[in-house]
Amino acid sequence: MDLAELLAAKPAANKAIIPLDIAEMLHALQITQPAAPTGATTSGVVQLGQKRRLLGFADLTMDPALLPDALFFPFEYSEENSGFRLDVNISAAAEALILDTVSPIPSFALKPARRVSIGGGRTLKETLEPAPEIQQIKVKGLKAVLRFAAIDNSLVVTRALLPPLGAADDLLVVTLEPAHFLFGDTGFGFGLNAGLVIDDRLDKAPPSVPGRNSASDILAWRGIAIRDAELFVPPAIPLLGGRAIPISLELGSPSGVDGSIIVNLPGADGRPDITGRVEWHDPAATSLADCLPTLVELVASFQIEGKQSPAYQDEGRNVPGITFAGGKPLRVRARYTRDPVGGSGMRFDLALESESPAGLVSVEVGGAGEKIFVTAATLATALVADRGLPADAGADASGEALHLLLLSASALSSYFENEGSVVIHGVELASEGRTLPVGDQLRLRLDYSIATRVKTFHLGPLQFGMEPNRPMRLRCRNVFLEVNLAESALKMFRLGFDDASLDIEDPGGWKSASPGSLLDIIGVRNGHGSSWVEIDLRCRLDLGPLKISGATVRLTLENGVEPSLRGLDASLDMPGVIDGRGSLRLQPNGFDALLALSIRPLGLRATGEFLQDGSLTALQILTDLPGPVPLANSGLGLFGVGGMFGVNAALKQVPAGAEPVTHYLSLLHDEAPVLRLPEVLEPSKGDTAFGINVRIGTLPDLGVAFLGEGAVMLGVPDFALRAALRGQFSVQLET
């Protein structure tokens, strides 16, 4: 027989309605010493059944190691005041009660812990560490009587937890041994130095919390009130962790666990002032294992405006200090959340906020240090590709990437004007799991913008630069910055560019100067690898059948910011007559195009060159004949012919003091086996230049024994004559 069956056999009790939670507890108490089922007064001994739990609003269980001695409780049933009361003295279980450490989420199960202090002063952290030598969390001091009653003609059975006879009539306070525990592996923990106030009465309430309303202020509330306790925040949370926050909250019915607290932690020893908000919202909570906060939000404010970083020196180079702007103030908001409804995961977010128009943090060029910083941010992705810097933050174990980046930027900053800025717009850290994703190392994802202006540079006859007050604006995303709080100086920071992207938001006011205003800038785009920026050009002149394609200027990081020109292809297309493809070379006042031609009516292949240099216009064509033409009975044959004609052109003078043959031979090399028109002609208004070229070789062996070229050039009306012959013996004719 159990106590529920005993009440069913009593006429004064069997008509009362027993709530389900009370009925469940009465069924768990089995009568071991027979008691008379009739009569107004009945006493005996009950044993706690297999459930081994006490209280309906919070879970307290029994230590199986102490079975069965601690499970026997004396009881007494009596009838009075038109009703009954049933008292069960559970004081015998006082030394056997343990805290229910099992959580619906295994990784949140309670673990005994001890309080430790790490460091001191600015680096002081107050935290908990597991105490594996302690197997259980014991509940001490629960000497009480459970009273089930329905008096004054009440139709509903109630339950109350009362002090034993002779004790003060007040709510019970129990303590825990040990007083500190962790919520699984989360790093969060409680310190219950003042114990737990157990409220299972309708006539009393726990001590109120100054300054706020609590669920326990209502007399109908039942549960465990936690007063003057401490919440330990994981030290893994940078800047904000390792703090013990004073808290008070309630765990019980009807609200489960529901509470919030605002705390203000004053700064000291360089630490910022911190405002914290802790919330518990879990209506299904029944044990302390369910009291892991559903929200912990900590906010620290930093004044960034006007702060200066220390100067840096290495390898004989000085990297001056940097003055920062923005962040008035810069707020670091750390938010930890968990979903109490069936979720087994946690989420940790770290956000930086600022109401400053200059962004979270910004640097504006005002001195050498700021200029180096802006240069480093501008060229970061290209520098990593070109200088072999570690692209992944995890591979950069000593801050080498940032170290080399600053040194490289120190050397390259001379290629930029003394203006520009870097503005950090976003810093993100978000991770989910059963444990916090951070330790001494914090991995952040940065999003920043750059405004910079490149100094004017030359590329042969081309000149490129940027207009004042129209800087180029770039956006760099997905740059990872890993901060190791255990290190100092630059070793604290590790850079990662694996997923970084550099986009040009505004190309700025680029301008160019080209010979004859031949080329215009049509676009600026970011490059790839060590190519930082690429400038696209197009030809602005209409040259009839001669077409000139666009070109690209690449700014690469080789020996400084090194410009190079790609493209400028030329083509000639006269359907049915002549067509050709080749390349174009810029001259001081024009261009020189060299084409491989196909002369359709004659079936000949030729090399053509067109020169436009200011007023000078010249054309030269050299062709190989289909077969050698015999030159009388000389044994020689004519293998090729060519001609040249130039308007406003004169034969170029040999430099003073130079020997003519040596001079012209010095212009020939493997990449230029024949003289180009710019080497032999120069502008001269009103003059005309003519030229003829022949290719002669031995006829019987098709030029094997001898093959040579001869040229004669004539300039009028200012008479000038040039003649040259070049030959080779015992060479095979190239085909």
VMD Tcl script that draws the C-alpha trace (Angstrom):
set ca {
  {0.00 0.00 0.00}
  {1.21 3.53 -0.73}
  {0.09 6.82 0.77}
  {-2.27 7.55 -2.12}
  {-4.10 4.30 -1.42}
  {-4.14 5.15 2.28}
  {-5.94 8.42 1.58}
  {-8.38 6.62 -0.69}
  {-9.32 4.39 2.25}
  {-10.01 7.35 4.58}
  {-13.54 8.76 4.45}
  {-12.32 12.23 5.31}
  {-9.81 12.19 2.45}
  {-11.13 10.05 -0.37}
  {-13.39 12.76 -1.73}
  {-10.62 15.35 -2.12}
  {-9.10 15.94 -5.53}
  {-5.39 15.13 -5.64}
  {-3.36 17.04 -8.29}
  {-1.27 14.85 -10.57}
  {2.13 15.95 -9.23}
  {1.03 15.31 -5.62}
  {-0.55 11.97 -6.57}
  {2.69 10.91 -8.25}
  {4.64 11.70 -5.08}
  {2.12 9.86 -2.82}
  {2.30 6.76 -5.00}
  {6.10 6.82 -4.68}
  {5.88 6.57 -0.85}
  {5.26 2.90 -0.01}
  {4.04 1.94 3.52}
  {6.47 -0.58 5.04}
  {5.06 -0.87 8.57}
  {1.39 -1.90 8.45}
  {-1.04 0.76 9.55}
  {-4.72 0.46 10.31}
  {-6.72 1.69 7.28}
  {-9.46 3.10 9.52}
  {-9.53 5.62 12.32}
  {-8.93 9.34 12.62}
  {-5.21 8.97 13.35}
  {-2.77 6.64 11.60}
  {1.04 6.47 11.78}
  {3.74 4.32 10.32}
  {6.83 4.31 8.11}
  {7.07 4.80 4.35}
  {9.84 4.02 1.93}
  {10.65 6.16 -1.12}
  {10.01 4.06 -4.19}
  {11.95 3.57 -7.39}
  {11.54 7.13 -8.56}
  {13.63 8.37 -5.62}
  {12.68 12.00 -6.22}
  {11.38 14.63 -3.82}
  {9.47 17.88 -4.51}
  {7.27 18.41 -7.51}
  {8.58 21.78 -8.62}
  {12.30 20.96 -8.68}
  {14.19 17.70 -8.99}
  {16.08 16.46 -5.94}
  {17.01 12.80 -5.93}
  {18.61 10.25 -3.59}
  {22.13 8.88 -3.57}
  {21.81 5.23 -4.63}
  {24.98 4.43 -2.66}
  {23.06 5.09 0.60}
  {20.15 2.78 -0.15}
  {18.13 1.50 1.60}
  {18.78 3.15 5.00}
  {17.97 6.70 3.93}
  {14.69 5.81 2.28}
  {12.51 5.26 5.39}
  {10.42 8.18 6.61}
  {7.92 8.23 9.51}
  {4.46 9.53 8.68}
  {1.35 10.53 10.62}
  {-2.22 10.91 9.34}
  {-4.84 12.87 11.33}
  {-8.29 14.34 10.75}
  {-9.16 17.83 11.94}
  {-10.99 21.01 10.98}
  {-13.34 19.25 8.55}
  {-10.45 17.73 6.70}
  {-7.17 15.91 7.09}
  {-3.45 16.33 7.11}
  {-0.69 13.84 6.30}
  {2.83 14.67 7.53}
  {5.89 12.83 6.20}
  {9.14 13.64 7.99}
  {11.86 13.50 5.30}
  {14.68 14.70 7.60}
  {16.22 11.24 7.52}
  {17.11 11.88 3.88}
  {19.01 15.07 4.65}
  {22.40 13.42 4.30}
  {21.39 11.40 1.24}
  {19.96 14.10 -1.02}
  {22.00 14.99 -4.07}
  {21.47 17.54 -6.80}
  {20.10 16.14 -10.02}
  {23.01 16.80 -12.39}
  {21.43 15.13 -15.42}
  {20.30 17.51 -18.17}
  {18.07 16.77 -21.15}
  {21.08 17.96 -23.12}
  {24.00 15.69 -22.11}
  {26.63 18.31 -22.85}
  {24.98 20.65 -20.31}
  {25.06 18.17 -17.39}
  {26.30 19.72 -14.16}
  {29.90 19.11 -13.14}
  {31.34 19.79 -9.67}
  {33.87 22.61 -9.84}
  {36.15 24.82 -7.81}
  {36.72 28.55 -8.05}
  {40.11 29.71 -9.28}
  {41.67 33.11 -9.99}
  {44.07 33.39 -12.92}
  {46.53 36.26 -13.25}
  {46.10 39.55 -11.50}
  {45.38 43.19 -12.12}
  {44.50 43.81 -15.77}
  {44.72 40.12 -16.65}
  {42.75 38.82 -13.64}
  {40.21 36.16 -14.58}
  {37.80 34.57 -12.12}
  {36.66 31.24 -13.38}
  {35.69 27.69 -12.50}
  {37.60 24.52 -13.24}
  {36.23 20.97 -13.09}
  {36.81 19.00 -9.88}
  {36.83 15.41 -11.18}
  {37.67 14.00 -7.74}
  {34.20 15.07 -6.54}
  {31.59 12.64 -7.83}
  {28.35 14.26 -6.64}
  {26.84 17.59 -5.67}
  {25.26 16.98 -2.27}
  {22.34 18.88 -0.77}
  {22.89 19.73 2.89}
  {20.43 20.88 5.54}
  {17.07 19.67 4.21}
  {15.41 18.74 7.53}
  {11.75 19.13 6.79}
  {8.25 17.73 6.89}
  {6.15 17.21 3.76}
  {2.54 18.03 4.59}
  {-0.36 16.93 2.39}
  {-3.63 18.47 3.55}
  {-7.22 19.35 2.71}
  {-8.85 21.25 5.58}
  {-11.83 23.49 6.11}
  {-13.90 21.45 3.64}
  {-11.34 22.02 0.89}
  {-11.84 19.76 -2.11}
  {-8.20 19.94 -3.32}
  {-5.18 18.38 -1.62}
  {-2.28 20.77 -1.15}
  {1.37 20.19 -0.33}
  {3.72 22.21 1.87}
  {7.33 21.82 2.93}
  {7.59 22.83 6.59}
  {10.39 22.97 9.13}
  {10.41 20.09 11.64}
  {8.78 20.46 15.01}
  {10.67 22.94 17.17}
  {12.44 24.74 14.30}
  {11.76 28.33 13.28}
  {8.70 28.72 11.11}
  {10.42 29.98 8.00}
  {11.35 28.84 4.49}
  {14.03 26.21 4.33}
  {17.56 27.07 3.19}
  {19.83 24.29 1.96}
  {23.43 24.45 0.84}
  {25.36 22.57 -1.81}
  {28.62 20.72 -1.44}
  {30.54 21.85 -3.42}
  {28.95 25.25 -3.84}
  {30.28 25.67 -7.41}
  {29.46 23.72 -10.56}
  {29.83 24.01 -14.34}
  {27.22 23.55 -17.03}
  {28.90 20.76 -18.96}
  {31.68 21.98 -21.25}
  {30.18 25.39 -21.91}
  {32.49 27.26 -19.54}
  {29.51 28.82 -17.73}
  {29.00 27.96 -14.09}
  {27.25 28.87 -10.85}
  {28.57 29.70 -7.42}
  {25.84 29.24 -4.77}
  {27.61 30.48 -1.68}
  {24.33 31.54 -0.02}
  {22.61 28.24 -0.73}
  {19.08 27.69 -2.05}
  {15.82 28.92 -0.57}
  {13.12 26.24 -0.98}
  {9.60 27.66 -1.13}
  {6.79 25.11 -1.07}
  {4.34 27.14 0.99}
  {1.40 29.41 0.26}
  {1.92 31.66 3.25}
  {5.53 32.78 2.77}
  {7.81 34.10 0.02}
  {11.60 34.14 -0.42}
  {13.57 37.36 0.18}
  {12.84 39.87 -2.55}
  {15.48 41.13 -4.97}
  {16.15 44.87 -4.50}
  {15.22 46.95 -7.49}
  {13.20 44.42 -9.48}
  {10.08 42.28 -9.39}
  {10.51 38.52 -9.16}
  {8.20 35.60 -9.84}
  {8.71 34.48 -6.23}
  {7.11 37.67 -4.91}
  {3.72 36.01 -5.53}
  {2.70 33.75 -2.63}
  {1.30 31.12 -4.97}
  {4.74 30.60 -6.53}
  {6.62 27.43 -5.52}
  {10.21 26.64 -6.27}
  {13.84 27.30 -5.47}
  {14.97 30.89 -5.02}
  {18.62 31.58 -5.74}
  {19.97 34.61 -3.94}
  {23.42 36.25 -3.80}
  {24.83 33.74 -6.27}
  {27.48 34.19 -8.95}
  {27.39 33.43 -12.64}
  {30.84 32.67 -14.04}
  {31.34 33.77 -17.65}
  {33.81 31.62 -19.67}
  {37.29 33.14 -19.79}
  {37.33 32.16 -23.45}
  {35.27 35.23 -24.32}
  {37.95 37.84 -25.15}
  {38.00 41.01 -23.04}
  {34.66 40.20 -21.45}
  {35.13 36.70 -20.04}
  {36.57 35.50 -16.77}
  {34.12 37.54 -14.68}
  {31.92 36.46 -11.76}
  {28.57 38.25 -12.11}
  {26.27 38.53 -9.07}
  {22.82 37.11 -9.83}
  {19.48 36.26 -8.25}
  {16.80 34.16 -9.95}
  {14.01 31.65 -9.38}
  {13.44 28.08 -10.52}
  {9.96 26.72 -10.00}
  {6.30 26.70 -10.91}
  {4.42 28.08 -12.73}
  {7.17 29.87 -14.69}
  {10.01 27.31 -14.79}
  {13.09 29.49 -14.81}
  {12.44 33.07 -15.79}
  {14.55 36.03 -14.89}
  {16.93 38.70 -16.02}
  {19.54 40.91 -14.48}
  {21.50 43.97 -15.53}
  {25.00 44.25 -14.13}
  {27.58 46.99 -14.40}
  {31.20 45.97 -13.96}
  {33.47 48.98 -13.48}
  {36.74 48.97 -15.40}
  {40.08 48.71 -13.65}
  {43.73 48.33 -14.61}
  {43.06 49.22 -18.22}
  {39.88 47.17 -18.56}
  {36.85 48.98 -19.96}
  {33.56 49.47 -18.15}
  {31.26 46.56 -18.96}
  {27.46 46.44 -18.97}
  {25.98 42.97 -18.86}
  {22.52 41.51 -19.27}
  {21.77 37.92 -18.29}
  {18.43 36.27 -19.01}
  {16.79 32.94 -18.22}
  {13.63 32.03 -20.11}
  {12.82 28.30 -19.95}
  {9.27 27.47 -18.81}
  {10.05 23.74 -18.81}
  {13.01 23.97 -16.41}
  {12.75 21.70 -13.34}
  {16.34 21.48 -12.07}
  {19.46 23.54 -11.72}
  {20.83 21.63 -14.71}
  {18.26 23.57 -16.76}
  {19.49 26.95 -15.48}
  {22.14 27.61 -18.10}
  {21.34 31.17 -19.19}
  {19.41 31.55 -22.41}
  {21.11 34.91 -23.01}
  {24.30 36.50 -21.80}
  {25.06 39.83 -23.41}
  {28.09 41.86 -22.39}
  {28.95 45.24 -23.86}
  {32.29 47.01 -23.46}
  {32.96 50.53 -24.75}
  {36.32 51.73 -26.02}
  {37.40 55.21 -27.04}
  {39.30 54.83 -30.33}
  {39.36 58.43 -31.56}
  {42.88 59.82 -31.28}
  {44.48 56.62 -29.96}
  {47.92 55.85 -31.35}
  {49.63 52.51 -31.81}
  {53.30 52.16 -30.86}
  {55.99 52.51 -33.52}
  {57.50 49.34 -34.97}
  {61.07 48.77 -36.14}
  {62.73 45.76 -37.75}
  {65.24 44.93 -40.47}
  {66.42 48.53 -40.46}
  {62.99 49.87 -41.39}
  {60.85 52.06 -39.19}
  {57.09 51.66 -39.19}
  {55.81 54.75 -37.33}
  {52.85 54.72 -34.99}
  {49.33 55.00 -36.37}
  {46.66 57.41 -35.14}
  {43.15 55.95 -35.26}
  {39.80 57.62 -35.82}
  {36.20 56.41 -35.67}
  {34.64 54.48 -32.83}
  {33.14 57.31 -30.75}
  {32.80 55.04 -28.86}
  {33.56 51.60 -30.26}
  {31.30 49.05 -28.58}
  {32.20 45.38 -28.41}
  {29.04 43.33 -27.95}
  {29.42 39.66 -27.01}
  {26.18 37.68 -27.08}
  {25.72 34.09 -26.04}
  {22.34 32.46 -26.65}
  {20.75 29.05 -26.48}
  {17.33 27.84 -27.54}
  {15.61 26.19 -24.57}
  {13.02 24.48 -26.80}
  {14.67 21.26 -27.85}
  {17.91 22.83 -29.00}
  {21.20 21.23 -28.06}
  {23.40 23.92 -29.55}
  {24.70 27.26 -28.46}
  {25.48 30.35 -30.45}
  {28.16 32.92 -29.76}
  {28.25 36.22 -31.63}
  {30.77 38.99 -31.33}
  {29.87 42.30 -32.94}
  {31.51 45.70 -33.07}
  {29.25 48.74 -33.19}
  {29.78 52.45 -33.54}
  {27.63 55.44 -34.34}
  {30.61 57.36 -35.70}
  {30.36 58.38 -39.38}
  {34.00 57.29 -39.64}
  {33.00 53.65 -39.12}
  {34.08 51.22 -36.45}
  {37.76 52.07 -36.77}
  {39.35 54.25 -39.41}
  {42.78 55.53 -40.33}
  {43.30 58.68 -42.38}
  {46.65 59.56 -43.89}
  {48.23 62.29 -41.84}
  {51.74 61.01 -41.39}
  {54.10 58.25 -42.44}
  {52.55 55.65 -40.15}
  {49.02 56.17 -41.47}
  {50.30 56.16 -45.06}
  {52.02 52.80 -44.52}
  {48.86 51.40 -42.93}
  {46.68 52.53 -45.86}
  {49.24 51.13 -48.33}
  {49.25 47.77 -46.53}
  {45.44 47.58 -46.59}
  {45.36 48.59 -50.27}
  {47.95 46.08 -51.50}
  {47.32 43.26 -49.01}
  {45.89 40.66 -51.40}
  {48.53 41.32 -54.07}
  {51.38 41.38 -51.55}
  {50.37 37.98 -50.19}
  {50.38 36.51 -53.70}
  {53.68 38.13 -54.73}
  {55.84 37.94 -51.60}
  {54.97 34.39 -50.60}
  {53.32 35.50 -47.38}
  {51.20 32.87 -45.60}
  {47.70 33.10 -47.04}
  {46.03 31.20 -44.20}
  {45.97 32.64 -40.70}
  {46.44 29.20 -39.21}
  {49.76 28.83 -41.00}
  {51.04 32.17 -39.79}
  {52.17 31.11 -36.33}
  {54.24 34.13 -35.40}
  {52.57 37.12 -36.98}
  {54.90 36.84 -39.98}
  {52.24 37.89 -42.47}
  {51.47 41.16 -40.72}
  {55.17 41.75 -40.04}
  {56.15 41.34 -43.70}
  {53.05 43.14 -44.89}
  {53.95 46.24 -42.93}
  {57.58 46.11 -44.04}
  {56.54 45.72 -47.69}
  {54.00 48.52 -47.36}
  {56.67 50.74 -45.82}
  {58.72 50.38 -49.01}
  {55.76 50.70 -51.38}
  {54.06 53.68 -49.74}
  {56.16 56.08 -51.86}
  {54.07 55.12 -54.90}
  {50.95 56.67 -53.33}
  {49.95 60.25 -52.64}
  {49.85 61.61 -49.10}
  {46.12 61.16 -48.78}
  {43.67 58.32 -48.32}
  {41.93 56.35 -45.60}
  {40.93 52.90 -44.39}
  {37.53 52.41 -42.77}
  {36.56 49.13 -41.10}
  {32.84 48.62 -41.66}
  {32.23 45.17 -40.25}
  {33.78 42.68 -37.87}
  {32.01 39.35 -37.50}
  {32.39 36.25 -35.42}
  {29.57 33.74 -35.33}
  {29.78 30.07 -34.47}
  {27.43 27.37 -33.28}
  {28.04 24.23 -31.28}
  {27.96 22.78 -27.78}
  {31.00 24.68 -26.61}
  {32.26 28.20 -27.19}
  {34.39 28.38 -30.35}
  {37.03 30.63 -28.83}
  {39.93 30.35 -26.44}
  {42.93 32.59 -26.23}
  {42.54 32.90 -30.01}
  {39.73 34.80 -31.67}
  {39.11 34.55 -35.42}
  {37.39 37.56 -36.93}
  {36.17 38.29 -40.43}
  {36.86 41.86 -41.56}
  {35.18 44.04 -44.13}
  {36.92 47.32 -44.86}
  {37.05 50.03 -47.51}
  {40.03 51.99 -48.78}
  {40.38 55.39 -50.40}
  {43.75 55.98 -52.03}
  {45.37 57.91 -54.88}
  {48.27 56.56 -56.94}
  {51.08 58.90 -57.90}
  {51.61 59.68 -61.59}
  {53.73 57.01 -63.31}
  {55.17 56.53 -66.82}
  {55.09 53.55 -69.10}
  {57.24 54.42 -72.10}
  {55.52 57.31 -73.81}
  {52.36 56.71 -71.77}
  {51.59 58.59 -68.58}
  {48.96 57.66 -66.00}
  {47.81 59.41 -62.86}
  {44.79 60.40 -60.78}
  {42.99 63.68 -60.41}
  {43.08 65.43 -57.02}
  {40.10 64.86 -54.73}
  {38.97 61.85 -56.75}
  {40.62 58.85 -55.04}
  {40.11 55.25 -56.00}
  {37.78 53.44 -53.56}
  {38.19 49.75 -52.96}
  {36.37 47.23 -50.75}
  {38.15 44.26 -49.22}
  {35.96 41.50 -47.83}
  {36.46 38.20 -45.99}
  {39.87 39.00 -44.59}
  {40.44 36.88 -41.50}
  {42.20 38.40 -38.53}
  {43.12 36.01 -35.75}
  {43.89 37.63 -32.41}
  {45.91 35.66 -29.88}
  {45.42 37.36 -26.53}
  {48.24 35.32 -25.00}
  {50.80 37.07 -27.23}
  {51.95 40.67 -27.44}
  {52.73 43.29 -30.09}
  {52.44 42.06 -33.69}
  {52.50 38.42 -32.61}
  {48.96 38.94 -31.34}
  {47.69 39.21 -34.91}
  {47.56 36.68 -37.74}
  {46.16 37.46 -41.15}
  {44.27 35.16 -43.49}
  {43.53 35.94 -47.15}
  {42.29 32.54 -48.36}
  {38.79 33.86 -49.06}
  {39.60 37.55 -49.37}
  {38.28 39.52 -52.31}
  {39.20 43.03 -53.44}
  {36.55 44.92 -55.38}
  {36.74 48.38 -56.91}
  {33.70 50.35 -55.81}
  {34.79 53.59 -57.49}
  {37.77 53.67 -59.89}
  {38.32 57.34 -59.09}
  {39.59 60.04 -61.42}
  {42.16 58.23 -63.56}
  {43.71 60.20 -66.39}
  {46.18 59.30 -69.11}
  {48.43 61.00 -71.64}
  {49.38 59.04 -74.77}
  {51.12 59.97 -78.05}
  {48.69 61.85 -80.22}
  {45.99 61.28 -77.61}
  {45.74 57.82 -79.11}
  {44.41 55.97 -76.08}
  {41.60 56.57 -73.60}
  {40.94 54.86 -70.25}
  {37.67 52.95 -70.39}
  {37.81 51.05 -67.09}
  {39.77 50.08 -64.00}
  {39.42 46.65 -62.41}
  {41.13 44.62 -59.74}
  {43.78 42.18 -60.85}
  {44.60 38.61 -59.87}
  {47.48 37.25 -57.85}
  {50.32 39.75 -57.65}
  {48.58 41.94 -60.23}
  {46.96 44.60 -58.09}
  {44.99 46.77 -60.52}
  {44.42 46.59 -64.29}
  {43.62 49.66 -66.41}
  {41.78 49.01 -69.68}
  {42.53 51.26 -72.68}
  {40.99 51.77 -76.11}
  {42.13 53.53 -79.29}
  {40.22 56.73 -79.92}
  {41.33 57.30 -83.57}
  {39.64 56.05 -86.73}
  {42.45 54.73 -88.94}
  {40.26 53.29 -91.66}
  {41.11 49.67 -92.53}
  {43.83 49.62 -89.86}
  {42.23 48.63 -86.62}
  {43.90 48.81 -83.19}
  {42.55 46.72 -80.36}
  {42.41 47.81 -76.74}
  {45.20 47.34 -74.23}
  {45.64 46.72 -70.53}
  {48.07 48.33 -68.12}
  {48.82 46.02 -65.20}
  {50.16 47.34 -61.91}
  {52.03 44.44 -60.34}
  {54.11 44.26 -57.19}
  {57.49 43.19 -58.49}
  {60.12 45.87 -57.91}
  {57.77 48.32 -56.30}
  {54.52 49.08 -58.08}
  {55.60 47.96 -61.56}
  {53.42 48.93 -64.57}
  {53.35 46.80 -67.70}
  {51.42 47.02 -70.97}
  {49.55 44.11 -72.54}
  {47.64 44.14 -75.80}
  {47.63 46.88 -78.50}
  {47.13 44.39 -81.31}
  {46.80 45.75 -84.86}
  {44.92 44.36 -87.84}
  {44.43 45.31 -91.49}
  {41.43 44.15 -93.42}
  {40.71 45.04 -97.10}
  {38.45 42.24 -98.33}
  {39.81 40.45 -101.39}
  {42.94 42.59 -101.46}
  {45.01 42.40 -98.34}
  {44.65 41.38 -94.70}
  {47.03 41.03 -91.81}
  {47.56 40.73 -88.08}
  {50.28 42.11 -85.86}
  {51.19 44.31 -82.94}
  {51.48 48.00 -82.26}
  {54.31 49.85 -80.54}
  {53.85 53.33 -79.16}
  {56.19 56.14 -80.22}
  {56.69 59.56 -78.60}
  {54.10 61.14 -80.91}
  {52.31 58.19 -82.45}
  {52.67 54.51 -83.03}
  {54.43 51.89 -85.13}
  {52.47 48.83 -86.33}
  {54.14 45.65 -87.61}
  {51.85 43.25 -89.49}
  {52.08 39.86 -91.12}
  {50.25 40.41 -94.43}
  {48.58 38.25 -97.00}
  {48.29 39.85 -100.47}
  {45.36 37.98 -101.98}
  {45.60 38.86 -105.75}
  {49.29 37.85 -105.96}
  {49.15 34.97 -103.48}
  {52.07 36.47 -101.59}
  {52.87 36.66 -97.92}
  {54.62 39.77 -96.73}
  {55.66 41.76 -93.69}
  {54.23 45.24 -93.49}
  {55.06 48.13 -91.21}
  {53.13 51.35 -90.74}
  {54.56 54.32 -88.83}
  {52.61 57.35 -87.64}
  {54.76 59.74 -85.64}
  {53.32 63.25 -85.54}
  {53.18 64.47 -89.14}
  {55.35 61.57 -90.36}
  {53.53 58.79 -92.17}
  {55.48 55.86 -93.62}
  {54.74 52.41 -95.04}
  {57.14 49.53 -95.69}
  {56.37 46.13 -97.25}
  {58.81 43.21 -97.51}
  {57.80 40.02 -99.30}
  {59.32 36.67 -100.26}
  {58.77 35.61 -103.88}
  {57.08 32.25 -104.57}
  {60.37 31.11 -106.12}
  {63.79 32.66 -106.81}
  {64.16 34.72 -110.01}
  {67.52 34.13 -111.80}
  {69.77 37.14 -112.12}
  {71.19 36.51 -115.66}
  {74.04 33.95 -115.61}
  {75.41 35.04 -112.22}
  {74.29 31.94 -110.38}
  {72.35 34.19 -108.02}
  {68.63 34.53 -107.66}
  {66.23 37.15 -106.35}
  {64.41 35.65 -103.37}
  {62.47 38.68 -102.12}
  {61.76 42.36 -102.73}
  {60.41 45.24 -100.73}
  {59.88 48.93 -100.70}
  {59.40 51.86 -98.37}
  {57.70 55.22 -98.78}
  {57.45 58.01 -96.23}
  {55.77 61.44 -96.24}
  {57.08 64.25 -94.07}
  {59.96 61.90 -93.42}
  {63.72 62.21 -93.59}
  {66.47 59.67 -93.11}
  {67.57 59.70 -89.47}
  {71.04 61.10 -88.89}
  {73.73 58.97 -87.34}
  {74.58 60.24 -83.82}
  {77.57 62.57 -83.76}
  {80.83 60.69 -83.36}
  {79.29 57.28 -84.15}
  {80.59 55.04 -86.93}
  {77.58 54.44 -89.27}
  {78.03 50.69 -89.80}
  {78.62 49.98 -86.13}
  {75.65 52.14 -85.21}
  {73.19 50.34 -87.45}
  {74.52 46.90 -86.56}
  {74.01 47.73 -82.88}
  {70.31 48.19 -83.57}
  {69.99 44.62 -84.81}
  {69.45 41.71 -82.43}
  {67.57 38.40 -82.24}
  {64.23 40.06 -81.48}
  {64.75 42.70 -84.22}
  {66.68 41.05 -87.10}
  {65.70 43.94 -89.44}
  {65.62 47.67 -88.83}
  {62.20 49.11 -87.99}
  {61.06 52.39 -89.49}
  {61.49 54.41 -86.24}
  {65.21 53.51 -86.34}
  {65.77 54.91 -89.86}
  {63.21 57.74 -90.24}
  {62.47 60.94 -88.38}
  {59.79 63.60 -88.89}
  {60.71 66.38 -91.33}
  {57.90 68.44 -92.78}
  {57.97 68.62 -96.59}
  {60.55 65.83 -97.03}
  {59.95 62.47 -98.64}
  {61.80 59.19 -98.18}
  {62.02 56.22 -100.55}
  {63.58 52.82 -100.12}
  {64.03 49.51 -101.91}
  {64.99 46.20 -100.40}
  {66.14 42.99 -102.14}
  {66.95 39.50 -100.89}
  {69.59 37.66 -102.97}
  {71.07 34.18 -102.64}
  {72.74 31.32 -104.53}
  {70.30 29.89 -107.02}
  {71.30 26.18 -107.41}
  {71.07 25.39 -103.68}
  {68.25 27.86 -102.94}
  {70.42 30.14 -100.83}
  {72.26 27.54 -98.78}
  {75.73 28.71 -99.69}
  {74.90 32.39 -99.55}
  {71.87 34.47 -98.62}
  {71.92 38.21 -98.12}
  {69.83 41.37 -98.04}
  {70.52 44.76 -99.55}
  {68.75 48.06 -99.07}
  {68.97 51.52 -100.56}
  {67.14 54.50 -99.02}
  {66.88 57.97 -100.51}
  {65.65 61.22 -98.99}
  {64.55 64.31 -101.00}
  {64.55 67.26 -101.49}
  {67.23 67.43 -98.80}
  {69.31 64.75 -100.44}
  {70.36 61.83 -98.28}
  {71.43 58.33 -99.30}
  {71.81 55.18 -97.27}
  {72.92 51.79 -98.62}
  {73.53 48.57 -96.71}
  {74.30 44.92 -97.44}
  {74.16 42.04 -95.02}
  {74.86 38.42 -95.94}
  {75.49 35.01 -94.48}
  {77.41 32.09 -95.96}
  {76.62 28.38 -95.57}
  {73.29 28.86 -93.87}
  {70.11 27.01 -94.63}
  {67.26 29.08 -95.96}
  {64.64 29.54 -93.31}
  {61.18 28.43 -94.37}
}
mol new
graphics top color blue
foreach p $ca { graphics top sphere $p radius 0.5 }
foreach p [lrange $ca 0 end-1] q [lrange $ca 1 end] { graphics top cylinder $p $q radius 0.2 }
display resetview
